[in-house]
Amino acid sequence: MKRTTGAAIAALFAFAATASMAADKVTLQLKWVTQAQFAGYYVALDQGFYEAEGLEVEIKPGGPDIAPAQVLAGGGADVILDWMPSALATREKGLPVVNIAQPFKSSGMMLTCLKETGITGPEDFRGRTLGVWFFGNEYPFLSWMAHLGIPTDGGDDGVTVLKQGFNVDPLLQKQADCISTMTYNEYWQVIDAGIAEDELVTFKYEDQGVATLEDGIYVLETALEDPAFRDRMVRFVRASMKGWKWAEENPDEAAGIVLDNDATGAQTERHQTRMMREIAKLTAGSNGALDPADYQRTVDTLLAGGSDPVITKEPEGAWTHAITDEAL
């Protein structure tokens, strides 16, 4: 009887120990499909950085029909990645998303134009057709046009906005004079389609002074009221930034890890390796903590939207250093 009781007690303690060591679950919703744009998170998963922090992280790929903020609002994710213009617009509309970390220091967004159109500078945009992504990705473009004083409703004095799919077809088929591209993705799709670099003219948002922050880490403000959730986010951000710095230092290996996690099989080693090297340029210089100056530049750019600004007032409580101060 004593032996039975002792065994039961031992089993109980073993169960309690196992339960206490159970990993805390975190679900991350990506902004787009599995690719090197998100390498830091896949690296953190692959290299055991999340596991070392006591986390079990599920990474959910995005896509053209997935709005990260909606997934967050519906409880489908604990944390999401989003561009700040979209996140601030979402916050102003009533969903209290908060930036808790900013792995990307620089913007990779640009307009890519065919040189044969004769476009040499932004002053040549008037009367042209420009391809623009929507679903929250249009905000930086609309803000830039507002800065230039160029209407976006067509006509000789404005630009005609072509709602661009997530491809480069409008440029290849000459339906648009310029299209939206990222330095690490669509630009190279144009090159791979057979158009030489010297046949293109590019306008980086960074160079035009209208760059806004991309791929920040966001959660619901209400969730941060829970100490246990805050603790999970501290560990998540710490492990994720380890993943990003590892990816910067080992771009080829990081690209391989991304490929290993691509369930669709659509990505290629050549494209992902090239993408990772370009992504490393954008995450360089960030330790994960949001730079208040970068934040304010983004806000000022968005507020200067003329009669149709992306946001209508200075946001309040849209970011916090509470997580990165402890994580980093």
C-alpha positions, -999 to 999 in steps of 0.1 A, spaced: 0 0 0 28 24 9 47 14 -23 15 21 -43 10 55 -27 47 63 -32 45 54 -69 13 75 -73 30 105 -56 61 101 -78 39 99 -109 20 130 -98 52 149 -93 65 137 -127 32 149 -143 35 183 -126 71 187 -137 61 178 -173 32 202 -172 54 230 -158 78 225 -187 51 225 -214 59 252 -240 37 282 -242 20 284 -276 23 315 -299 6 318 -333 22 342 -358 3 353 -389 26 364 -417 18 392 -441 25 371 -472 34 336 -483 64 317 -470 95 334 -484 128 350 -472 109 382 -462 101 362 -430 133 343 -427 141 354 -391 110 336 -378 116 304 -397 153 305 -386 142 310 -349 120 279 -353 146 258 -371 175 267 -348 156 261 -316 156 297 -305 118 296 -297 122 263 -280 150 276 -258 125 304 -247 99 278 -238 77 286 -268 59 265 -293 54 288 -323 31 282 -352 39 303 -383 8 308 -405 16 319 -441 -3 347 -456 -16 353 -491 -37 376 -513 -69 368 -494 -55 370 -459 -56 403 -440 -34 399 -409 -53 424 -388 -86 405 -394 -69 373 -384 -58 390 -352 -92 405 -345 -108 371 -350 -85 353 -326 -67 333 -353 -33 346 -342 -16 361 -312 8 383 -331 9 395 -367 33 412 -392 21 443 -410 33 475 -426 29 505 -404 6 525 -427 -19 497 -428 -16 491 -390 -21 528 -382 -51 530 -405 -65 499 -389 -60 514 -354 -77 546 -364 -107 526 -377 -111 510 -342 -89 479 -340 -63 487 -313 -32 471 -329 2 480 -312 37 478 -326 58 458 -301 90 454 -322 104 466 -356 129 442 -371 129 461 -405 148 493 -404 145 503 -440 117 501 -467 121 479 -497 93 494 -517 97 512 -550 81 519 -584 98 502 -613 93 518 -648 102 509 -683 129 533 -695 113 534 -729 83 553 -714 106 583 -711 100 586 -674 132 600 -657 118 615 -625 86 618 -604 77 649 -624 70 626 -653 43 605 -636 15 629 -646 -7 614 -673 8 579 -667 -6 546 -656 9 532 -624 4 498 -609 -4 498 -572 -11 470 -547 -41 474 -526 -54 455 -494 -35 480 -472 -4 482 -494 -17 513 -513 -12 537 -484 25 545 -490 18 551 -527 -12 574 -520 8 593 -495 37 598 -519 14 611 -546 -1 635 -521 34 648 -513 39 654 -550 6 670 -554 -4 645 -581 -41 635 -582 -48 597 -584 -80 599 -603 -66 600 -638 -64 627 -664 -34 645 -679 -25 662 -647 -29 631 -625 -20 594 -626 -43 565 -635 -40 539 -608 -41 503 -620 -50 479 -593 -21 456 -595 -22 419 -587 7 404 -568 27 399 -600 46 420 -625 24 413 -655 12 449 -661 48 460 -668 56 430 -689 24 434 -709 28 472 -710 -5 478 -694 12 502 -670 42 525 -673 54 517 -638 45 490 -613 49 485 -575 79 463 -567 99 453 -537 137 455 -538 138 418 -528 111 403 -548 91 417 -578 120 437 -591 139 405 -597 108 389 -612 110 416 -639 147 408 -645 140 371 -646 113 378 -672 140 390 -696 141 427 -691 176 440 -685 184 463 -655 195 491 -679 160 490 -695 144 500 -662 141 531 -640 134 526 -603 122 550 -576 128 538 -541 106 552 -515 136 556 -492 153 578 -518 122 599 -523 119 607 -486 85 590 -483 96 556 -469 73 541 -442 80 512 -419 74 477 -430 70 443 -415 66 453 -378 54 430 -351 19 438 -339 -5 426 -312 -38 437 -297 -34 465 -271 -59 447 -249 -38 415 -249 -9 434 -234 -29 439 -203 -23 402 -195 11 397 -177 14 362 -190 9 373 -226 34 401 -222 59 375 -209 53 353 -240 58 383 -263 91 392 -245 104 357 -252 90 357 -287 106 389 -297 139 379 -281 140 346 -300 128 362 -333 156 388 -332 181 361 -327 167 345 -358 169 377 -378 206 383 -368 214 347 -376 197 351 -410 217 383 -417 250 365 -410 240 333 -428 219 343 -458 224 312 -478 216 289 -450 186 310 -440 172 308 -475 175 270 -473 155 270 -441 128 290 -457 127 266 -486 124 237 -461 93 254 -447 76 262 -481 48 236 -482 37 248 -517 71 240 -533 66 272 -554 98 289 -542 132 284 -558 167 283 -542 180 310 -566 151 334 -559 151 329 -521 189 332 -518 188 365 -537 158 377 -517 175 369 -484 205 390 -493 183 419 -501 162 415 -470 194 415 -449 200 451 -461 166 461 -447 169 445 -413 205 457 -408 208 484 -382 177 472 -362 180 453 -329 142 450 -329 133 481 -309 112 506 -328 132 539 -335 108 567 -325 123 589 -352 114 563 -379 79 560 -364 74 598 -365 87 600 -401 61 574 -410 33 592 -392 43 626 -407 44 611 -442 9 596 -437 -6 627 -423 6 648 -452 -20 632 -475 -38 663 -486 -76 659 -489 -74 621 -485 -48 613 -458 -41 577 -448 -47 587 -411 -64 619 -400 -48 625 -366 -16 618 -347 -20 583 -333 -18 576 -296 -5 544 -280 3 529 -314 36 515 -302 55 505 -271 90 497 -260 78 477 -230 84 444 -248 118 452 -264 131 469 -233 128 436 -215 136 413 -244 167 430 -256 
